[in-house]
Amino acid sequence: MELFTFTNCLKRGWPDLNYSAYRALISAAYLMAYPWLAHKYKTGLNERKALYTEEKKQLFRRKNPLWVHSVSVGEVQSAWPLLLAAHEDVPDLPVVLSTTTVTGKDMAHQLVSELFDAHIYYPWDTPWIVARALDAIQPKAYVVIETEIWPNLLKELVKRQIPAFLVNGRFSETTSLKGKNHPDFWRNIFSCFTRLMVRSDKDEEYLLSLGLEPEKIAVTGDCKVDALRLRQKSADLSWANKLIGRRKPVFLAGSTHTGEDEIVLEAYSQVKKQIPEARLIIVPRHPERAEAVTASAQKIAKAERLSAVKNGWDILIVDKIGVLFDLYGVADSAFVGGSLVPKGGQNLMEAAVFGIPVCHGPNMEDFPEAAAGLAAHHGAVTVRNAEEMAEWWQKSLSPSMRERVKQGAAQYFEGVGGAASLSWKEIREVMG
């Protein structure tokens, strides 16, 4: 079913894309690809076909829940503050949360288990499966996080007069350009939503360019900001503080890509000449690169990998996933990778939310608003080489600068936060 997602349809640039063609094609594709689908998605296979246990069907019949769909880990994190806002407003509101991936389900149970009544795997978007899912769930309303668009489900929701909401909607430059090749089709599909809540003015402009009614669209901001603030407040940094001990300062290079580690190590070498006690943590974007990065680091200082760490390291290479966020919370200053090479940059807000000085390279195409906003509030700067990075790291140890950065970051997040509450108000207004 991945062949017919919103994004992939656009990438293929179908010459005669319309809803009837989509409905026929995806139905045929499902029947032909079922053996492959059944193997690949054997976890939760029955639920993907909308075949639920009797226990869940009874729960659905009793509850008539709000159905929230978050395809995977990132979307579940974005849904967190929305679910919390809904729960705080209507504590007894029944919620069914769906994901497409197993990792999304795991994240849901880890992060928001107390905020939903049941989890299901998302049903495949064929007419008969969609109808069976809605017959069973009978939702009060449907919410999809970000841009997982499935036309058959949306059309069936309209048919049954069930309100549908897009939350945290975002459209990349490529998606916007491709979508304009078939404005009639996408206007038809997006019109199925009762409300479209998008992250930015650019996202709104795209929907308006398709001919969507302005009253359907609301610019609410990015729920990921609210999620980051929740993560920061609830983070347990005890293990990370124990890891670094009392020796300071500690500089962190997060989510580095090939071509950036050498620059980071050169910057650290320059800093270490001025501050001998300084240490460095490098978190490669892909943990399988850890061994090679460690070999390079050992040429300039005592370097170890996190999985085999002992006391006395100068450079620590992280070869595990899921620990970067906490490490940002204990670092003195950070570089955010994917930005000195043309990768679009990684999420610099994960570092900035802790109020530490942050630097990044000039390639921040994936996070332009955050880079510009944090720069305007003195929360982040652009560096272009090892010399500029080393200079920034040393400057970032100044108490006055650190206080200015901390205050600026707080002002930035205060200004861009609140998307989840705004989105929930839009939903609440319709649901009554």
Secondary structure, DSSP 4 states (H G I P E B T S, - for coil): -GGGSHHHHHHHT-TT--HHHHHHHHHHHHHHHHHHHHHHT-TTHHHHTT---HHHHHHHHHH-PEEEE--SHHHHHHHHHHHHHHHHHSTT--EEEEESSHHHHHHHHHHSGGG-SEEEEPPPSSHHHHHHHHHHH--SEEEEESS---HHHHHHHHHTT--EEEEEE---HHHHHHHTTSHHHHHHHHTT-SEEEESSHHHHHHHHHTT--GGGEEE---HHHHHHHHHHHH---HHHHHHHTT---EEEEEEE-TTTHHHHHHHHHHHHHH-TT-EEEEEESSGGGHHHHHHHHTTTS-EEEGGG--TT-SEEE--SSS-HHHHHTT-SEEEESSTTTTS----THHHHTTT--EEE-S--TTSHHHHHHHHHTTSEEE--SHHHHHHHHHHTT-HHHHHHHHHHHHHHHHHH--HHHHHHHHHHHHH-
